[in-house]
Amino acid sequence: MAPPTFDYSNGRAVVQHGSIFYSPNCSRPVNIPQEPVHSSNPFRWHRLDVSMFKQPVWWDKNWAWRSFIPLVPSFLFAPFEPLCAMPHIEEVRFSFPAPSGKMVTQIRFRLPEDDIRRWLWAEDLIVKAAYKLRLRYSIAGNTPPKPSSFHFDRAHKSHPIAKCMACLARDWFAVWMGYLSFIIAKSENRVAKTAPADPSSAAPDWYSYLLKQPEFDELWLDGLSQSAVCTFDWKTPRAGIIFQWSVNDRDREPIEWYSKHNIPLWFIWSNREEQAIRNNTDLNFLWPPDDLIQEALNILFAAPGLPLAEFLRLQYAPTFVFEYTAKRFINQEALLQETEATADARLEVFKVLQDNTIKATAHAASSYPYHGLSATAAPHAAPSVQSQDVPATVRETGRNYNEFFAAREKRQQEMIKLESAVDRQRCKSREQKPGVVNATIYEWEKTQSSGGLELYKRVKVNKKANETVFHSYRTHQRLFNTFSNEWDLCEDFQFGIVDNTSYSDDGYDSGNDDVYPVNAVSQPTKAPPSAAPIDTDMGQSWCEYSRAPLETMSLVYGYVPHAGENDIPPTLSWERMLNFMGFVRNLEELDVGEPERSAMMNFFAAVLNAVNTYKSDKVVAKNFENLSLLFQFEHVRRPTEDLFVFSSPKSDSCSWVLGVHSATAALYVCRYILENPMAHTIVTVAHCLLDRGIPFHTLLPLTCSPRQVTIAEPYVPRSYRLSDHTFTKADFDVAMLACRSVLSSPQGRAALLQGGIVGR
């Protein structure tokens, strides 16, 4: 295998545990663990979750497969499709006879039985595939616990515990993805001991072997081939491996093998590696650039008064590191020799803070939140030795709901500029006496992303349960928004005086106290909850559509008040004109005073005049001429025939732009902006379109380029069928899953926006 060519611009160097570690193919922040003295079971801990296995691991013959654990597992394809959506937790009633003979009934919570069966089916096939392939190719490695060890198939004593265990089990499938990925990658260069490979088949040997087993079919294997298990490219980030390449180990896979499968590589950089490269120039590709190492050293040296002996072992440093450090601290010999025994308490605090920051940053970098969720912890800043007077626990607890509320406040400040006197009075009334029954209430629930990052999810409460849910929270756990008549409720909120009464609930089920008799009979206590209806505040007087004829005439038809006289006689009565514009009820409330009423009727007659007379054309052209003089149309782009994009007026509270599909809607937006050009922003325009029911898009620039590396790579098929195979609907379903995966990528989204055959 030829040595790889590394692009160190995609690499990174860090200083941890007194040593320098560098990666030629990974730039994300990581937490390098201490090198273990002996091999031990990483799954021996009582409480496990997948976030504990998202960092690079030291190479070990039995546990090296953990380096293949994907950071962004996708459950789209056939083996993992049952996991695509998290099932709801249902409440069940168990009835069983007590020792006294009396029937006992208990309420528990669990996943629906159909979902339990599907999850167990998915687990069974994945475990069997890994077991059979490992035996066929004689691959070393210990097996991780099964997802069912988290008891997703059991009933639990509370709804939060049942949900927690289901989330842990679902995310644990990512660990088995990594385990199976490692086995399949190893099988590529292994000769099966039980039977030789079939040279006539285009499919890989592991695929052909599993296809002969009764448990697996083409559809399941195709899904596995197209999933993250068999995707070894940069688009599937994985945990990574650490080892000292200057120390030989015949059982360890070569660097080229890990690089081929896009596994992040982390190496120690010391005088031993430097000497090995000087003795063998073929290893030059493993020499990290000096600027990469210098960047890591500068981050370390940024803290003043640092005891270097504790953070960097110079006796093992390569030449560049020793010389660069000596030049920087040539007049500070005491710092070079200072040890932990002589360091003061302030620097000991710094060391703890540095470790905590590294762990938090690495944890955030390996976690990929689901769309629509907010991280519970804010990104950590670099530690400072001057911050010793603040307890570490306080500094480390940043809550991202503050960012959500700050962003909402910025949006609402833009909306308030256009607020009417009636709306202002309504907000004051709410502020004095906040309502609950007619308000919209959101609960902030904690969940975990597939990467193990703890997140908040803002969930709307069914209006029928408003009062019950509201009174289950304390005063400091509630936040009312007078502008939108909304309540936000969360156990972590601390608004106002805090009630420190504590409750004991660890939220984790060990499985010991949820045992119920085998002969228990269970049934759901009620039907699955339906989606919460859209609430309407009955105290509000606003309607979905505009009730102002003058506004409708101006924005939809382009009428300009006081635009001059118009001698075209009206052809419709005032009531018929209102009906034509969509007003059908309470027409007596929609009167407009003279002379504006006559001008509106004359203008409408000119627009609807069946004969294109000179006078009618002149009236319409005059209004469009006025619009072109007032509005800067250069701010409107038209990337396609049916898309008009507005990038102005800009908003400080959002980064997206707004797009509409028709020229009529585009003119409506232009006229609406001109009503108050100093106050309107993209956000206020979007709110107007929502209120009027006008379709629009919020657009963000794509990060991909039309020339992606993936386009230049040769196509490699992942689905295989024998020549005599009879295609069925199941084959079509697999092809549609693959199509959905492609179209959900940035390139696929860009292709959809272009229309054509892909869009159809």
ChimeraX attribute file (.defattr): number of C-alpha atoms within 10 A of each C-alpha:
attribute: neighborCount
match mode: 1-to-1
recipient: residues
	/A:1	8
	/A:2	6
	/A:3	14
	/A:4	14
	/A:5	11
	/A:6	15
	/A:7	10
	/A:8	19
	/A:9	12
	/A:10	12
	/A:11	20
	/A:12	22
	/A:13	27
	/A:14	25
	/A:15	19
	/A:16	18
	/A:17	16
	/A:18	15
	/A:19	16
	/A:20	23
	/A:21	23
	/A:22	26
	/A:23	26
	/A:24	25
	/A:25	20
	/A:26	22
	/A:27	15
	/A:28	15
	/A:29	19
	/A:30	25
	/A:31	20
	/A:32	21
	/A:33	14
	/A:34	10
	/A:35	12
	/A:36	11
	/A:37	6
	/A:38	6
	/A:39	11
	/A:40	11
	/A:41	10
	/A:42	12
	/A:43	14
	/A:44	9
	/A:45	8
	/A:46	6
	/A:47	10
	/A:48	15
	/A:49	19
	/A:50	22
	/A:51	21
	/A:52	12
	/A:53	22
	/A:54	26
	/A:55	25
	/A:56	24
	/A:57	25
	/A:58	22
	/A:59	21
	/A:60	19
	/A:61	16
	/A:62	15
	/A:63	20
	/A:64	22
	/A:65	27
	/A:66	30
	/A:67	27
	/A:68	33
	/A:69	31
	/A:70	29
	/A:71	26
	/A:72	20
	/A:73	23
	/A:74	19
	/A:75	19
	/A:76	20
	/A:77	25
	/A:78	21
	/A:79	22
	/A:80	25
	/A:81	16
	/A:82	21
	/A:83	20
	/A:84	12
	/A:85	10
	/A:86	13
	/A:87	17
	/A:88	14
	/A:89	18
	/A:90	22
	/A:91	23
	/A:92	21
	/A:93	17
	/A:94	20
	/A:95	18
	/A:96	18
	/A:97	14
	/A:98	11
	/A:99	8
	/A:100	7
	/A:101	8
	/A:102	9
	/A:103	12
	/A:104	13
	/A:105	15
	/A:106	12
	/A:107	17
	/A:108	21
	/A:109	21
	/A:110	27
	/A:111	23
	/A:112	18
	/A:113	12
	/A:114	9
	/A:115	17
	/A:116	19
	/A:117	14
	/A:118	15
	/A:119	23
	/A:120	16
	/A:121	14
	/A:122	18
	/A:123	19
	/A:124	14
	/A:125	15
	/A:126	20
	/A:127	16
	/A:128	14
	/A:129	19
	/A:130	20
	/A:131	15
	/A:132	15
	/A:133	21
	/A:134	19
	/A:135	13
	/A:136	18
	/A:137	20
	/A:138	17
	/A:139	18
	/A:140	16
	/A:141	17
	/A:142	13
	/A:143	15
	/A:144	16
	/A:145	14
	/A:146	17
	/A:147	23
	/A:148	21
	/A:149	13
	/A:150	24
	/A:151	19
	/A:152	24
	/A:153	22
	/A:154	20
	/A:155	27
	/A:156	26
	/A:157	18
	/A:158	15
	/A:159	16
	/A:160	18
	/A:161	20
	/A:162	25
	/A:163	24
	/A:164	19
	/A:165	26
	/A:166	26
	/A:167	20
	/A:168	25
	/A:169	22
	/A:170	24
	/A:171	22
	/A:172	23
	/A:173	25
	/A:174	27
	/A:175	25
	/A:176	26
	/A:177	24
	/A:178	24
	/A:179	27
	/A:180	25
	/A:181	26
	/A:182	24
	/A:183	24
	/A:184	23
	/A:185	18
	/A:186	19
	/A:187	20
	/A:188	12
	/A:189	9
	/A:190	14
	/A:191	14
	/A:192	17
	/A:193	11
	/A:194	10
	/A:195	9
	/A:196	9
	/A:197	15
	/A:198	12
	/A:199	9
	/A:200	6
	/A:201	13
	/A:202	15
	/A:203	17
	/A:204	16
	/A:205	20
	/A:206	20
	/A:207	23
	/A:208	17
	/A:209	18
	/A:210	18
	/A:211	15
	/A:212	10
	/A:213	11
	/A:214	7
	/A:215	12
	/A:216	16
	/A:217	13
	/A:218	19
	/A:219	21
	/A:220	17
	/A:221	23
	/A:222	22
	/A:223	25
	/A:224	24
	/A:225	20
	/A:226	20
	/A:227	22
	/A:228	27
	/A:229	26
	/A:230	20
	/A:231	17
	/A:232	19
	/A:233	15
	/A:234	14
	/A:235	11
	/A:236	20
	/A:237	21
	/A:238	27
	/A:239	22
	/A:240	27
	/A:241	24
	/A:242	23
	/A:243	18
	/A:244	17
	/A:245	18
	/A:246	16
	/A:247	8
	/A:248	8
	/A:249	11
	/A:250	6
	/A:251	9
	/A:252	13
	/A:253	13
	/A:254	13
	/A:255	16
	/A:256	14
	/A:257	16
	/A:258	19
	/A:259	19
	/A:260	13
	/A:261	18
	/A:262	21
	/A:263	26
	/A:264	24
	/A:265	23
	/A:266	27
	/A:267	20
	/A:268	20
	/A:269	26
	/A:270	21
	/A:271	18
	/A:272	16
	/A:273	21
	/A:274	20
	/A:275	13
	/A:276	14
	/A:277	17
	/A:278	12
	/A:279	10
	/A:280	9
	/A:281	10
	/A:282	10
	/A:283	14
	/A:284	12
	/A:285	15
	/A:286	23
	/A:287	15
	/A:288	19
	/A:289	14
	/A:290	10
	/A:291	10
	/A:292	18
	/A:293	20
	/A:294	17
	/A:295	14
	/A:296	17
	/A:297	19
	/A:298	11
	/A:299	12
	/A:300	18
	/A:301	17
	/A:302	11
	/A:303	16
	/A:304	11
	/A:305	13
	/A:306	19
	/A:307	23
	/A:308	21
	/A:309	16
	/A:310	19
	/A:311	19
	/A:312	21
	/A:313	16
	/A:314	20
	/A:315	10
	/A:316	16
	/A:317	21
	/A:318	17
	/A:319	13
	/A:320	14
	/A:321	20
	/A:322	15
	/A:323	13
	/A:324	13
	/A:325	19
	/A:326	15
	/A:327	9
	/A:328	10
	/A:329	14
	/A:330	13
	/A:331	10
	/A:332	11
	/A:333	10
	/A:334	12
	/A:335	17
	/A:336	20
	/A:337	12
	/A:338	15
	/A:339	15
	/A:340	14
	/A:341	7
	/A:342	9
	/A:343	15
	/A:344	11
	/A:345	11
	/A:346	14
	/A:347	20
	/A:348	16
	/A:349	19
	/A:350	19
	/A:351	18
	/A:352	12
	/A:353	21
	/A:354	18
	/A:355	14
	/A:356	17
	/A:357	19
	/A:358	20
	/A:359	19
	/A:360	20
	/A:361	18
	/A:362	18
	/A:363	21
	/A:364	23
	/A:365	18
	/A:366	25
	/A:367	20
	/A:368	18
	/A:369	20
	/A:370	16
	/A:371	7
	/A:372	9
	/A:373	17
	/A:374	23
	/A:375	24
	/A:376	21
	/A:377	18
	/A:378	17
	/A:379	16
	/A:380	17
	/A:381	11
	/A:382	13
	/A:383	20
	/A:384	15
	/A:385	18
	/A:386	13
	/A:387	14
	/A:388	16
	/A:389	9
	/A:390	9
	/A:391	10
	/A:392	14
	/A:393	8
	/A:394	8
	/A:395	13
	/A:396	17
	/A:397	12
	/A:398	15
	/A:399	17
	/A:400	17
	/A:401	20
	/A:402	13
	/A:403	12
	/A:404	11
	/A:405	14
	/A:406	13
	/A:407	14
	/A:408	13
	/A:409	15
	/A:410	14
	/A:411	18
	/A:412	16
	/A:413	13
	/A:414	19
	/A:415	18
	/A:416	14
	/A:417	13
	/A:418	13
	/A:419	12
	/A:420	10
	/A:421	9
	/A:422	11
	/A:423	16
	/A:424	14
	/A:425	11
	/A:426	17
	/A:427	18
	/A:428	14
	/A:429	13
	/A:430	17
	/A:431	15
	/A:432	9
	/A:433	10
	/A:434	18
	/A:435	17
	/A:436	17
	/A:437	15
	/A:438	19
	/A:439	22
	/A:440	23
	/A:441	27
	/A:442	22
	/A:443	20
	/A:444	19
	/A:445	16
	/A:446	19
	/A:447	20
	/A:448	25
	/A:449	22
	/A:450	26
	/A:451	26
	/A:452	23
	/A:453	23
	/A:454	19
	/A:455	21
	/A:456	24
	/A:457	18
	/A:458	19
	/A:459	14
	/A:460	19
	/A:461	18
	/A:462	18
	/A:463	20
	/A:464	13
	/A:465	12
	/A:466	19
	/A:467	13
	/A:468	10
	/A:469	16
	/A:470	21
	/A:471	11
	/A:472	11
	/A:473	14
	/A:474	15
	/A:475	17
	/A:476	17
	/A:477	20
	/A:478	22
	/A:479	19
	/A:480	19
	/A:481	18
	/A:482	20
	/A:483	19
	/A:484	12
	/A:485	19
	/A:486	18
	/A:487	21
	/A:488	20
	/A:489	25
	/A:490	20
	/A:491	15
	/A:492	15
	/A:493	19
	/A:494	15
	/A:495	11
	/A:496	11
	/A:497	9
	/A:498	12
	/A:499	11
	/A:500	6
	/A:501	5
	/A:502	6
	/A:503	6
	/A:504	5
	/A:505	8
	/A:506	7
	/A:507	14
	/A:508	14
	/A:509	19
	/A:510	13
	/A:511	14
	/A:512	6
	/A:513	9
	/A:514	12
	/A:515	11
	/A:516	15
	/A:517	11
	/A:518	7
	/A:519	10
	/A:520	14
	/A:521	14
	/A:522	17
	/A:523	12
	/A:524	16
	/A:525	13
	/A:526	10
	/A:527	8
	/A:528	12
	/A:529	10
	/A:530	7
	/A:531	9
	/A:532	13
	/A:533	11
	/A:534	9
	/A:535	15
	/A:536	11
	/A:537	13
	/A:538	10
	/A:539	9
	/A:540	10
	/A:541	9
	/A:542	13
	/A:543	9
	/A:544	10
	/A:545	15
	/A:546	15
	/A:547	16
	/A:548	14
	/A:549	19
	/A:550	18
	/A:551	15
	/A:552	18
	/A:553	19
	/A:554	18
	/A:555	22
	/A:556	16
	/A:557	19
	/A:558	21
	/A:559	23
	/A:560	20
	/A:561	13
	/A:562	10
	/A:563	13
	/A:564	10
	/A:565	11
	/A:566	17
	/A:567	12
	/A:568	17
	/A:569	14
	/A:570	19
	/A:571	15
	/A:572	15
	/A:573	10
	/A:574	18
	/A:575	15
	/A:576	13
	/A:577	18
	/A:578	20
	/A:579	13
	/A:580	11
	/A:581	14
	/A:582	14
	/A:583	18
	/A:584	11
	/A:585	10
	/A:586	8
	/A:587	13
	/A:588	7
	/A:589	9
	/A:590	15
	/A:591	14
	/A:592	14
	/A:593	7
	/A:594	9
	/A:595	9
	/A:596	13
	/A:597	15
	/A:598	17
	/A:599	23
	/A:600	25
	/A:601	22
	/A:602	22
	/A:603	28
	/A:604	23
	/A:605	18
	/A:606	25
	/A:607	17
	/A:608	14
	/A:609	15
	/A:610	9
	/A:611	9
	/A:612	12
	/A:613	10
	/A:614	8
	/A:615	13
	/A:616	23
	/A:617	14
	/A:618	13
	/A:619	21
	/A:620	17
	/A:621	12
	/A:622	15
	/A:623	17
	/A:624	15
	/A:625	11
	/A:626	13
	/A:627	18
	/A:628	12
	/A:629	9
	/A:630	12
	/A:631	14
	/A:632	11
	/A:633	12
	/A:634	9
	/A:635	11
	/A:636	16
	/A:637	13
	/A:638	13
	/A:639	11
	/A:640	12
	/A:641	9
	/A:642	11
	/A:643	19
	/A:644	22
	/A:645	21
	/A:646	24
	/A:647	19
	/A:648	16
	/A:649	17
	/A:650	15
	/A:651	18
	/A:652	12
	/A:653	18
	/A:654	13
	/A:655	13
	/A:656	17
	/A:657	20
	/A:658	20
	/A:659	23
	/A:660	21
	/A:661	18
	/A:662	15
	/A:663	13
	/A:664	12
	/A:665	19
	/A:666	19
	/A:667	18
	/A:668	19
	/A:669	19
	/A:670	21
	/A:671	22
	/A:672	20
	/A:673	21
	/A:674	15
	/A:675	13
	/A:676	12
	/A:677	13
	/A:678	10
	/A:679	15
	/A:680	21
	/A:681	22
	/A:682	24
	/A:683	21
	/A:684	22
	/A:685	18
	/A:686	20
	/A:687	12
	/A:688	17
	/A:689	18
	/A:690	14
	/A:691	14
	/A:692	13
	/A:693	11
	/A:694	13
	/A:695	13
	/A:696	19
	/A:697	15
	/A:698	14
	/A:699	14
	/A:700	10
	/A:701	9
	/A:702	10
	/A:703	7
	/A:704	11
	/A:705	10
	/A:706	9
	/A:707	9
	/A:708	10
	/A:709	8
	/A:710	11
	/A:711	9
	/A:712	8
	/A:713	8
	/A:714	7
	/A:715	8
	/A:716	6
	/A:717	10
	/A:718	16
	/A:719	18
	/A:720	18
	/A:721	15
	/A:722	10
	/A:723	6
	/A:724	6
	/A:725	8
	/A:726	8
	/A:727	9
	/A:728	8
	/A:729	8
	/A:730	11
	/A:731	14
	/A:732	12
	/A:733	13
	/A:734	20
	/A:735	16
	/A:736	12
	/A:737	17
	/A:738	17
	/A:739	12
	/A:740	14
	/A:741	16
	/A:742	13
	/A:743	17
	/A:744	12
	/A:745	12
	/A:746	14
	/A:747	17
	/A:748	17
	/A:749	15
	/A:750	18
	/A:751	16
	/A:752	16
	/A:753	13
	/A:754	13
	/A:755	11
	/A:756	9
	/A:757	8
	/A:758	12
	/A:759	13
	/A:760	6
